[in-house]
Every structure is written in C-alpha cells, then in structure tokens.
Amino acid sequence: MMKKDPTIGFIGIGVMGQSMATNLQLAGYQVNVFTRTKEKAEQLVHNGATWKNSIAELAVASDIIITMVGYPNDVEAVYFKDDGILENARAGTYVVDMTTSKPALAIEIATLAASKSIHALDAPVSGGDIGAKNGTLAIMVGGEQRSFDQLLPIFQVMGENIILQGDAGAGQHTKLANQITIATNMIGVCEAIVYAKKAGLHPERVLESITTGAAGSWSLSNLAPRMIKGDFAPGFYVKHFIKDMTIAIESAEELGFSTPGLSLSLELYQELANMGENDSGTQALMKLFDS
C-alpha cells in the first residue's frame, strides 16, 4: 500500500513533462526532479521541487517515479543502467514510463521491476502541450489493476481520460494506435486548409463549419488554427512523431500487417525533417503542402 503523501520523482522536463510536473506540484505533491539539462527544471525548483543530481539519487528518494523522456534508448538508459531506476529504487516503489516507446520494452521493464518488488506501469499520453498544461491528457495504461488503482489519483491530476488497457505493454500498443490514427489525419488537415485557400475561402471560417461535423478531430480543432497563423512552435516535436511512427510500423510488421497510410505519413514527415523542421511542431507538415 502506498503511503498517504507520496513523494513523486519526475525524470524528463520537456514540452510535456514541464506542465505535467507543474500540475503535480499544484496538487500538493512533493516533487523530486532530474533532467539532463538542469536549466529546464529551474521553474519547477523555484516552485518548490527538489533537484536531484542523478537518476539514482532521485530513485532512492521517491515513492513514485515518472519518466517522460525522448526515445526508447533513453528509456533503456534511465531504467536499466547501474545508476538507473531499477537498480536504485526501493522495493515497493511505483515506476511509470509515460514516454511513447516500444511495447516490448515496457514488458521488459515490468518483468525486471517485478523481480525487485517494484511496481511498473507503462502510461503514454495524448493531448499535446495543451492537454499537458490543462491536465486533460488521455492516459493509456498497461500493467496490473492493483498498481493502476493505487496511482489513479496521480493520473487524475495530469489527465481526464484514463483507461487501463491491459497487461504491461498494452498502454504502448494503445498509444501506437493513437499515433497511427493521427498520422493520416494530419495529411487530411493540411490538404483541407490548402484546398480552402486555393478555392478562395477563409480557412478560419471553413474550420468553423467542419470541426463540428464528421470531419472533426483534435488535430483539426487544435492544430489547424496554428497552421493558418503560421505558428509552427512545438506542442509535439516532428522528430518525436517520426520516432513514434517508426515504432508503430515496426510493431505492425511484427503483428503481420501493413500500414500504407502510416508509411506515407512517415515519408512526408521525414521529408519535412530533411528541410530542417525536426524541432518544429507536427503542424509544420503544412509547409509541404502550402508552397
């Protein structure tokens, strides 16, 4: 049983992690923080978070450890190295990887964690920077029901749509399904806006009509207005979306089926990255169509 006022360790303070950790602070939780670039944690520390000089130092001092890093190799380093989480966390600790990563890696983490009496969940999220700031993320969870029940109050600080999808790895599989859905949708959103422009329409007015109908989607409502304004700042990086789509294609191949829509989207985003847009938001795909 988790203690009444758990200390939460947060590793990875990027576009999403910053807001997620802030919301935990605002909810009254004591937060320990570590990230490779200490400057990114300055605001959290200013607001009362405790900076830890290493992952090992954070792991020893935290009851719950949340990771929100970039790539599967980052997840491996954070969890498996000698100075990583699983070698230093106390028995009974809860570890939650909220990075979008490989389902097989989530299973590997959960298996090793269980051997050390550590409770592991994979819990990737969707909702972008807006959802992270507003605490309205969709959180897709894989792991044991008992651990999910213990951590539900923590998840409810960061999100609204929180569902246990199955055993370890199920959260990651669900997030990949989410990314597959978004991949082709983003192509449609870009093409629709360019079409509206070329037809001599006002794209903003077109959005008023189509966002509430059958074409409605999160990307259409939240990213299309940014595209129209020429705002390509990252809510979610192009480079991270490429990572997610690559993992999804690999996983689909392992499951024995092809994903032509996803493959096309990945090809277009790789072209966008080659134009120097790796660190732009995913809505920068518009640049390929509106030229």
LOZA-646206 format. One line per 4 residues: for each residue x, y, z of N, C-alpha, C. Coordinates in steps of 0.05 Angstrom, whole numbers. Layout:
BEGIN
X:Y:Z:X:Y:Z:X:Y:Z; ...
***
This chain:
BEGIN
17:-24:0:0:0:0:18:25:0; 10:44:-17:26:69:-19:20:86:5; 41:101:14:36:119:37:19:142:29; 8:156:48:-13:176:44:-3:199:27
20:210:32:31:233:18:57:225:3; 54:211:-19:79:201:-33:95:223:-45; 121:219:-46:139:237:-60:142:227:-88; 139:245:-107:140:237:-136:166:246:-148
181:228:-160:204:235:-175:197:237:-204; 205:259:-217:199:264:-245:224:266:-262; 228:249:-282:251:250:-298:244:257:-327; 254:279:-337:248:288:-364:230:312:-364
241:336:-367:226:361:-365:226:374:-393; 210:363:-411:208:375:-438:182:390:-441; 173:393:-465:148:408:-470:125:397:-454; 123:370:-453:101:358:-438:107:355:-409
131:345:-403:138:339:-375:137:363:-357; 145:386:-367:144:411:-351:117:416:-340; 96:415:-357:69:421:-348:58:398:-330; 65:374:-337:55:351:-321:66:352:-292
92:358:-290:104:361:-263:93:385:-248; 88:406:-263:77:430:-250:49:424:-238; 33:410:-253:6:403:-243:7:385:-218; 27:368:-217:31:352:-193:38:370:-169
55:390:-174:62:409:-153:37:424:-143; 21:433:-162:-2:449:-156:-23:432:-140; -22:406:-144:-40:388:-130:-30:382:-102; -6:392:-95:4:389:-68:25:367:-64
33:354:-85:53:333:-83:81:345:-81; 98:333:-65:126:339:-65:139:326:-88; 154:341:-104:165:330:-129:195:332:-128; 208:310:-133:237:309:-139:241:309:-169
261:323:-178:264:326:-207:293:321:-216; 296:308:-239:322:306:-252:317:306:-282; 334:321:-296:334:321:-325:362:327:-335; 369:319:-359:396:322:-368:404:352:-370
385:369:-376:391:398:-378:378:411:-353; 394:417:-333:384:427:-308:368:452:-311; 375:469:-330:361:494:-334:331:490:-339; 324:468:-351:295:463:-357:279:458:-331
293:452:-309:279:447:-284:278:471:-266; 289:493:-275:292:517:-257:265:527:-247; 244:528:-264:218:538:-255:206:519:-234; 209:493:-239:198:473:-220:212:476:-193
238:479:-194:254:482:-169:246:508:-155; 242:529:-170:233:554:-159:207:551:-145; 190:533:-155:163:529:-144:163:508:-122; 187:498:-114:188:480:-91:197:452:-96
203:445:-122:213:418:-128:241:415:-117; 249:391:-112:276:386:-102:293:374:-125; 314:388:-132:332:379:-153:349:356:-143; 351:335:-158:369:312:-152:391:311:-173
415:305:-165:438:306:-182:441:282:-201; 425:261:-196:427:237:-213:401:222:-211; 398:204:-230:374:186:-230:374:169:-205; 398:159:-198:400:142:-174:392:157:-149
400:182:-146:393:198:-123:363:203:-122; 351:208:-145:322:212:-146:307:186:-140; 317:164:-150:303:138:-146:302:131:-117; 324:134:-103:325:127:-74:305:143:-58
301:168:-66:286:187:-50:256:190:-58; 247:173:-77:220:177:-87:203:152:-83; 177:156:-78:158:134:-75:146:126:-102; 143:146:-119:133:142:-146:152:156:-165
160:142:-187:178:154:-206:165:154:-233; 162:178:-244:150:182:-271:172:190:-290; 173:176:-313:193:183:-334:178:193:-359; 189:215:-370:177:226:-395:201:235:-411
214:216:-424:239:222:-439:233:220:-469; 255:220:-485:250:223:-514:247:197:-530; 266:179:-528:267:156:-546:270:130:-530; 264:107:-542:268:81:-528:295:77:-516
316:87:-530:343:83:-519:347:100:-494; 333:123:-492:333:139:-468:319:124:-445; 297:111:-452:282:96:-432:300:73:-421; 313:60:-439:331:38:-431:353:48:-412
365:71:-419:386:82:-402:376:90:-375; 352:102:-374:341:111:-349:334:88:-330; 324:66:-342:314:44:-325:335:22:-320; 353:16:-339:369:-8:-337:398:-4:-329
409:20:-331:437:24:-324:441:20:-294; 467:16:-286:473:12:-258:465:36:-241; 466:60:-252:458:83:-238:429:92:-245; 414:72:-256:387:78:-265:366:71:-244
341:72:-252:318:69:-234:317:42:-221; 318:21:-236:312:-6:-225:334:-16:-207; 358:-6:-210:380:-14:-192:380:2:-166; 365:23:-165:367:41:-142:341:47:-127
318:42:-140:292:46:-127:288:26:-105; 274:34:-84:268:17:-62:245:-3:-69; 245:-26:-57:223:-45:-60:197:-31:-53; 176:-35:-68:151:-22:-63:147:3:-78
168:13:-92:166:38:-108:148:32:-133; 134:53:-141:119:51:-166:134:67:-188; 138:54:-211:151:68:-233:132:69:-257; 131:92:-269:112:97:-291:126:109:-315
129:95:-336:141:107:-360:118:118:-378; 118:145:-381:98:158:-397:108:167:-424; 133:158:-430:145:162:-457:130:144:-476; 126:153:-501:117:135:-522:140:118:-531
138:92:-526:161:74:-530:152:47:-541; 169:28:-541:163:2:-553:148:-15:-532; 126:-29:-541:112:-47:-523:130:-68:-510; 148:-79:-526:166:-100:-516:184:-89:-494
192:-64:-496:209:-52:-475:193:-48:-450; 167:-41:-452:150:-38:-428:148:-65:-414; 146:-86:-429:144:-113:-417:170:-120:-403; 192:-113:-415:219:-118:-404:222:-103:-377
214:-78:-377:216:-62:-352:199:-74:-330; 174:-81:-337:155:-93:-318:166:-119:-306; 178:-135:-323:188:-161:-314:211:-158:-295; 230:-141:-302:253:-136:-284:244:-122:-258
226:-103:-261:216:-89:-237:203:-109:-218; 186:-127:-228:173:-146:-211:192:-163:-195; 215:-170:-208:235:-186:-195:248:-172:-171; 245:-145:-171:256:-129:-149:234:-118:-131
210:-128:-134:187:-119:-118:180:-90:-123; 185:-81:-148:178:-54:-156:154:-57:-175; 135:-38:-173:111:-39:-189:114:-21:-213; 110:-32:-237:115:-17:-262:90:-15:-279
86:9:-290:64:14:-308:75:28:-333; 65:22:-356:70:39:-380:45:56:-384; 49:82:-387:26:100:-388:31:124:-407; 34:119:-433:38:141:-452:13:158:-453
16:182:-463:-6:201:-463:-11:213:-490; -34:225:-493:-41:240:-517:-56:266:-509; -52:287:-524:-65:312:-518:-47:336:-522; -21:331:-528:-2:352:-534:3:371:-511
15:394:-518:22:413:-497:-3:425:-484; -25:427:-499:-49:438:-488:-60:420:-467; -62:394:-472:-71:375:-453:-54:373:-428; -27:375:-433:-9:374:-410:-13:398:-392
-16:422:-403:-20:446:-387:-46:445:-372; -67:436:-386:-94:437:-374:-100:412:-356; -82:393:-356:-87:369:-340:-109:352:-352; -111:352:-379:-133:338:-392:-123:316:-411
-99:307:-406:-87:286:-424:-104:260:-424; -103:246:-446:-112:219:-447:-88:202:-438; -93:185:-419:-71:168:-408:-78:139:-413; -61:125:-427:-66:97:-436:-47:79:-420
-58:62:-404:-42:48:-384:-40:18:-388; -16:7:-385:-12:-21:-385:0:-30:-358; -9:-52:-347:1:-62:-321:-20:-75:-305; -14:-79:-279:-32:-93:-261:-54:-74:-250
-78:-85:-247:-100:-70:-237:-94:-57:-210; -81:-71:-192:-76:-61:-165:-58:-36:-166; -38:-37:-183:-20:-14:-186:-35:10:-198; -51:4:-218:-67:24:-231:-85:38:-211
-98:23:-194:-116:34:-174:-101:52:-154; -77:44:-147:-61:60:-128:-53:87:-141; -47:86:-167:-37:110:-180:-58:127:-193; -83:118:-193:-104:133:-206:-106:162:-197
-104:168:-171:-105:196:-162:-83:213:-174; -59:201:-179:-37:216:-191:-44:221:-221; -54:200:-234:-61:203:-262:-83:225:-266; -101:226:-247:-124:245:-249:-115:274:-247
-91:278:-236:-80:305:-235:-71:314:-263; -61:294:-278:-50:300:-305:-69:296:-328; -89:280:-324:-107:274:-346:-136:270:-338; -152:265:-358:-181:261:-354:-190:234:-364
-181:227:-388:-189:201:-400:-167:181:-393; -171:166:-372:-151:148:-361:-161:119:-361; -149:102:-377:-160:75:-380:-138:55:-378; -142:34:-362:-124:11:-361:-131:-7:-384
-112:-9:-403:-118:-24:-428:-111:-53:-426; -95:-62:-406:-88:-90:-405:-61:-92:-390; -48:-115:-395:-23:-120:-381:0:-102:-391; 24:-106:-380:47:-90:-389:49:-89:-419
54:-66:-430:56:-62:-459:30:-53:-472; 8:-58:-459:-18:-51:-471:-22:-21:-474; -10:-5:-455:-12:24:-458:3:33:-482; 27:22:-487:43:29:-510:29:21:-536
17:-3:-537:3:-11:-561:-20:9:-567; -34:17:-546:-56:36:-550:-47:63:-560; -24:72:-549:-13:98:-559:-5:96:-588; 6:73:-596:14:69:-624:-11:70:-642
-33:58:-633:-59:60:-648:-67:89:-650; -63:104:-629:-69:133:-629:-52:148:-650; -26:142:-651:-8:155:-670:-14:147:-699; -22:122:-703:-30:113:-729:-54:129:-739
-73:134:-721:-97:150:-728:-90:178:-735; -72:190:-719:-64:218:-723:-48:221:-749; -32:202:-756:-13:204:-778:-27:212:-804; -47:197:-812:-61:203:-837:-80:226:-834
-91:230:-810:-108:253:-804:-94:279:-809; -68:281:-802:-52:305:-805:-49:312:-835; -47:291:-852:-46:296:-881:-72:309:-890; -94:298:-881:-120:308:-889:-125:337:-879
-116:343:-855:-119:370:-844:-104:390:-862; -79:384:-868:-62:401:-885:-75:405:-913; -83:384:-925:-95:385:-952:-121:402:-952; -136:399:-930:-162:413:-929:-157:443:-927
-138:452:-911:-132:480:-908:-122:492:-934; -104:478:-947:-93:488:-973:-116:489:-994; -132:469:-994:-155:469:-1012:-173:493:-1008; -179:499:-982:-196:522:-976:-184:548:-986
-157:550:-982:-143:574:-991:-145:577:-1021; -140:556:-1036:-139:557:-1065:-167:560:-1077; -188:553:-1061:-215:557:-1070:-225:585:-1064; -207:601:-1052:-214:629:-1046:-231:632:-1021
-231:612:-1004:-246:614:-979:-229:625:-956; -242:631:-934:-228:639:-910:-224:614:-893; -200:604:-890:-196:579:-876:-207:578:-848; -206:601:-834:-217:602:-807:-247:597:-807
-260:608:-827:-289:604:-829:-296:575:-837; -280:564:-854:-283:536:-861:-281:518:-837; -261:524:-820:-258:508:-795:-283:510:-778; -296:533:-777:-320:535:-760:-341:515:-769
-342:510:-795:-362:492:-806:-354:462:-802; -329:456:-807:-322:428:-809:-312:415:-783; -304:432:-763:-294:419:-739:-316:406:-722; -341:414:-726:-363:402:-710:-378:380:-724
-370:374:-749:-383:353:-764:-367:327:-764; -372:311:-784:-359:284:-786:-329:286:-789; -319:309:-799:-290:312:-803:-276:320:-777; -291:325:-756:-279:336:-732:-257:317:-720
-236:330:-710:-215:315:-696:-199:334:-679; -183:324:-660:-167:341:-643:-147:357:-660; -135:344:-680:-116:358:-697:-129:381:-712; -154:376:-722:-168:397:-737:-174:420:-719
-183:415:-695:-191:436:-677:-168:452:-665; -146:438:-659:-124:450:-644:-100:457:-660; -94:442:-681:-70:447:-697:-76:462:-723; -99:459:-735:-105:473:-759:-105:504:-755
-115:514:-732:-113:543:-728:-84:553:-727; -66:536:-715:-38:544:-714:-26:544:-742; -34:524:-759:-24:524:-786:-32:549:-801; -57:557:-798:-67:581:-812:-51:606:-804
-44:608:-778:-30:631:-767:0:630:-774; 9:607:-783:38:604:-787:53:599:-762; 39:588:-742:51:582:-716:60:553:-716; 86:549:-719:97:521:-721:114:514:-696
110:529:-674:124:522:-649:114:495:-639; 132:480:-627:125:452:-619:107:450:-595; 84:437:-600:69:425:-578:77:396:-576; 85:386:-599:96:358:-602:115:359:-625
140:351:-620:162:354:-640:158:336:-664; 166:346:-687:167:329:-711:184:305:-707; 208:309:-694:227:287:-690:215:265:-673; 198:273:-653:186:252:-636:163:238:-650
149:252:-667:128:239:-683:140:219:-702; 162:226:-714:176:207:-732:184:182:-716; 194:186:-692:201:164:-674:177:146:-669; 155:158:-662:130:143:-656:121:127:-680
120:140:-704:111:126:-728:130:103:-735; 155:107:-731:175:86:-737:169:62:-719; 165:67:-694:159:45:-675:133:31:-683; 113:47:-691:87:36:-699:89:18:-723
105:26:-743:109:10:-767:123:-16:-760; 143:-14:-743:158:-39:-734:139:-57:-719; 122:-46:-702:103:-63:-686:83:-76:-704; 73:-60:-724:53:-71:-743:65:-94:-759
90:-91:-767:104:-112:-782:107:-137:-765; 112:-133:-739:114:-156:-720:87:-170:-717; 66:-155:-720:39:-166:-718:29:-177:-745; 45:-173:-766:39:-185:-791:20:-171:-810
19:-144:-808:3:-130:-828:16:-104:-836; 7:-92:-859:20:-68:-870:3:-44:-863; 15:-21:-863:2:4:-856:9:25:-877; -3:24:-901:4:43:-923:0:72:-916
-22:79:-901:-26:106:-894:-5:117:-875; 2:101:-856:23:108:-837:50:111:-851; 55:93:-870:81:94:-885:83:120:-901; 61:128:-913:61:153:-928:66:177:-909
53:177:-887:56:199:-868:85:201:-858; 97:178:-852:125:177:-843:143:188:-865; 138:180:-890:154:190:-912:153:221:-914; 129:232:-911:125:261:-913:139:275:-890
136:264:-866:149:277:-842:179:275:-844; 190:253:-855:219:251:-859:228:273:-879; 212:277:-900:218:299:-919:218:326:-905; 199:330:-887:197:355:-872:222:358:-854
230:336:-841:254:337:-823:279:344:-839; 280:334:-863:304:340:-880:305:369:-889; 282:383:-886:281:412:-892:290:428:-868; 298:414:-846:307:428:-822:285:433:-802
263:418:-803:240:422:-786:237:402:-763; 259:388:-756:258:368:-736:247:378:-709; 254:402:-702:246:413:-676:221:431:-678; 208:430:-700:182:445:-703:160:427:-692
136:439:-689:113:423:-682:103:407:-705; 87:386:-700:77:369:-721:61:383:-742; 49:406:-734:32:422:-753:49:434:-775; 76:433:-772:93:444:-793:91:427:-819
78:405:-818:73:389:-842:60:406:-864; 45:426:-855:32:445:-873:51:457:-894; 76:460:-886:96:472:-904:101:456:-929; 96:430:-928:100:414:-952:78:418:-972
54:426:-963:31:429:-980:26:458:-989; 33:477:-972:27:505:-977:52:520:-987; 62:512:-1010:86:524:-1020:83:533:-1049
***
